[in-house]
Amino acid sequence: MDRLIALDRITKDYGKLRALDDVSLSLTNGVIGLLGPNGAGKSTLIKVLMGLVRVSGGKGSVLGYPLGRGFRQIRARVGYMPEDDCYLAGLPGVEVVRFMARLSGLPSIEALRRAHEILDFCGVEEERYRNVETYSSGMRQKLKFAQAIVHDPPLLILDEPTSGLDPEEREAMLGRVRILASRMGKSVLISTHILPDVQAICDTVVILAGGRVQVVDRLETLCRPVSPVWHVRVLGHGDALADRMRREGLEVQAESGGTISVSDGAGVLVQRIWDWARQTGVGIRALVPARNSLEQIFLDAVGESRHADS
């Protein structure tokens, strides 16, 4: 199904507090990063998608099932990894994952087989036989991830999946998400504060602030400058190359680390930059397109929200 999530003017009030304000979204399959400052409405939006809270207004669907009436079908097809710990003390890890598989409708033997298979995928070795209350924070993250995917759902909702992980385990977690999306065809909604995680694996970015959608677009589109800009990393001094490009009418700026930024408003071909480098005797280490900073995009979106509310 191409349309993953469709929301039309969704609002959610908690008394006098409006947590979601006229939220409209149309998201297709892929990996989606959900960003926003604390109190932006991300947790409420996830609860709405899962059917855990009733909306105050608007309508929508998840995987084609309507919000409200279709909550059972939605939950059966969504794997949810919450930010907070959720485990049954006194049980070994494999039994916790098996229990989740049983709740999802798998027979007992198949649930156990599936639990072992998923724990292998998540990098949980002999620790699976230890009681979960003895796990480190990183091990608990792996366990929650295993619980979310054990019933093979088409949509995963992951809330801060790399929280508490060291750099190596964080990269491993992101790698598992990549595999599930690219090889297994899963769609993934990731709520996180870690912007590099979003840049590493997401296709689409949604930024919430003040309960409203401030940004929703493809990551590639968001990070592409309005006018083409190239970063030219040179060997040694690049003054001669920079001067030559200025004589050609280009906007050139020297940066640290032997890098020259070139605004390509005139549509200059990359080959011409290489030609000028050869003519001026300047060696080029790399020639790469510039990208807008996701951090700056996030700050601008949050700033616009605060300005609108003031």
N, C-alpha and C positions, 0 to 999 in steps of 0.2 A: 504494500500500500504506500503510495507516494506521499500522501498528506499524513504526517505523523501526529501533529497537534494543531487544532484549529480553535481559536478563542475569539469570541466576538463581544467586546465591551464588558468584560468580566469585572465585577466589583466584589469586594469582600470587606464587610464592616465588622469590627469587634466593638460593639457599643458605639461610642462616638469616634473611635479610631478607624480610619479607612486604610486598611492594609494594602488593598489592590484597588486601583482607580482607573476604570475604563481601559482595561488591558485587552488589546486585540493582537493576536499572533496567528501566523500561518506558517508552520514549519514542516519541512519535508525530511525525508530520511537522511541520516548522517550523524555526525558527532557535533553536539550543540553545547557551547559554553554559556552558562548562566552566571552573569556577573552583577555585582551591586554592593554598595556599602552595607554595613549592619543596619537593619531596620528598613531595607529597601523593599521587602516583600517577597524575597526569594523563597523562604521557608513556607510562607502562605501559598505561594503559587504551586509549589510542589505538593502541598496538601490538597489543593484544589484538583490538580491533575490526578492524584491518587484517589480522589473521592473521600478524603478524610474530613473535609469540611464542606459545608454547603455554601454556595455562592450567594451573595446578596442581590446580584443582578447580572444579566448577560447570559450567554449560552456558549457551549463549546463541545468539542469531542477529542478523544484520545484514541488513536488507532481505529478511528471510525465509529467508536462507541460514544454515545452522548454522556456528558457529565451529568451526574445525578442518577438517572435510571440505569446507566450502564456501568456502575461502579464495580460490580462483581466481575464482569468481563474484562474491564480495564486492569483490575488488580491481578487477575489470573495471568495476564500477559505482560506485566511489568515486573522487573526485578529492581527492588529498592534497597539501596545502601544508605542508611541514615548516618548523620554526623556523630550522634551519640552512640555509646556502646549498647549492644542489645544481645545478650547471651544468657543462657540458663546456667547458673553456677552449679558445680558438681558434676557436670557432664564433660566428657572429652570432646575435643573439637570435631572429630568425625561424626559423633552422635548429634552435635548441634546442627551440623549441615544436613545430616540425614533427616533430622526432625523437620527442618524447613522443607526438604524434598517431600516428605510425607504430607505435610500441610498443603503442598501444591498438588497432591493427588497421585504421587508415584507409589506403587506397591513397595512393601518393606524391603525386599531383596534388591529390587531395582534402585530404590532410594539409597541403599548402602553402597551399591556399585557406583552410582552417580556421584555420591559424596566423595568417595576416594578419587574418582576421575577428576573432579573439579579441584580438590585439594592438591592433587599433583600439578594441575595447571597453574594454581596460585602459589606454588612453591612452598607448600606446607609439607614437611617431611615427617619425621617421627614425632614431631610436636602434636600431630593430630590425635595422639593417644593420651596426651596430657589434659587435665582439666582446664577449662578455658580461663578460670580466674587466675591461673598462674602465667598467662600469656603477657608478653610485653605489648605496648601500644601498637607497634608495627605488626605483631602477630594478630592482634585483634582486628586491625584493618583488613588483613588478608582474609580472616574468617568472615567478616561482614561481606566482603566482596564475593566470597564463595557462596554464602547464603543467597546473595542477590541473583546469581547466575545459575544456581543448581537446577532450576526447573526449565532452563533454556528459553527464557522469555525473548520476544522480539525487541522490546524496549527496556533499556536500563536507565534508572534515575539514580545518580551517584552524588551524594552530598559530602563534599570535602574528602574525596577518596584518597588523597595523598597526605592528609594531615597526620603528623606524627611519624612519618617515614623518613629514613635517612636517604641521602641522595641516590645511592645505588638501588634501594628498594622503591624509591619514588619513580625512577626511570623504568624499573621492572613493572610497576603497576601501570604506568602509561603504555608500556609495550603490550600488556595484556589487553588493554582497552583497544589499542590499534588492531590487534589480531581479531578481536571480537567484531569490530566494525568492518575491517577490510576483507577478512576471510570468511567470517560467519554471517555477515550481512546484518548485524545488530545495529540498531540506532541507540544513541547514548545521549542523555542530557546530564551534563556535569555542572553542578553548582560549586564554585570554588572562589577563593580569594587569591589564588596563586596564578598570576597572569601568564608566566612562562608555560604552565601546564596547558592553558588554553591555546597558546601559540603553537605548542608542540603537536596537538592532536585534533583540534576542533576545525570543523568546516564552517560553522556559523556561530555568530556571537549575538547574545541578547543581553543588553544592559538595562537593569531596573534601577530606578532611583525614586524615592518618594512614592512607591507603589505604582509608578507609571513606567511604561516601556519608553526608554530614551533612545535606544539604538537596537536595531535588528538588521543584520546584513551578513553576507558572506565575509569571512575573515580576510580572504584574499582581496576583496573589494575595499574593505575598510582600511587595510594597511597599504593600499596603493596610493601614492601621492597624486594630487590633482594634475600636476604636470610631471612628466617623466624626469627622474633624477637618477644619476649614476654615481656610484662610489668607485673611484679609481684608486686602487692601492698600488703605490709605486715603490720601486727599489731606489733607495737613496733620496736625492732631492728631485722634486718634480716641478721646480720653478719654470723651467723652459717649456714643459708641456702645458702648464697652467697659462703661461703667457701666450702660447700659440692658440689655445682654445679661446682665450679672451679676444684675440685678434679676429677670430672667426665669429665673434658676436655672442659667445656663450657666457652665461653667468657661472662663474667659477668661484669656489670657496675652498681655501686650504684648511684642513682639519688636522688634529693630532694623529700621530702614528703613521705619517707618510701617506695620508689619504686626501684625495681631491674630490670634492662634490661638484658635479656638473649638472646644471639644469638644461634639459634637452627640449626646451620649448620649441625649438626650430625643427625638431624631428631628425636630429643628426643620427646617422647610422653608426652602430657600434664599431663597424669596421673602420670608420674615419678616425675614431679615437685611437685605435691601434696604429693606423697609418701615421698620425701626428706623433705618437710616442716613438715610432721608429725613426721618423725624420728628425726629431729633437734628441735622439739618443737616450731616451728615458725608458727604463724597463718597467713593465707592468706586472705586478704580482697577481692582481685580481681586478675584474671589472664586473660589478654586481649592481643590480637595480636597488635603489633605496626603498625603504618601507617606512610608513608611518608607525610611530610607537603605539602599541596597544595601551600602554600605561597612560599616554597622553590622551588617547581617545576616551579611555575610561574617566580620567579626571575632567575632561571637557564635558562629558555627558552628565556626570554628577554635579559639576558646577552649574550647568544650564538648569538642572532640576532645582537646585537651591535658589538660583536667581529667579526662577519662575514662581517659587513659593514665597519669596520675600516681598 
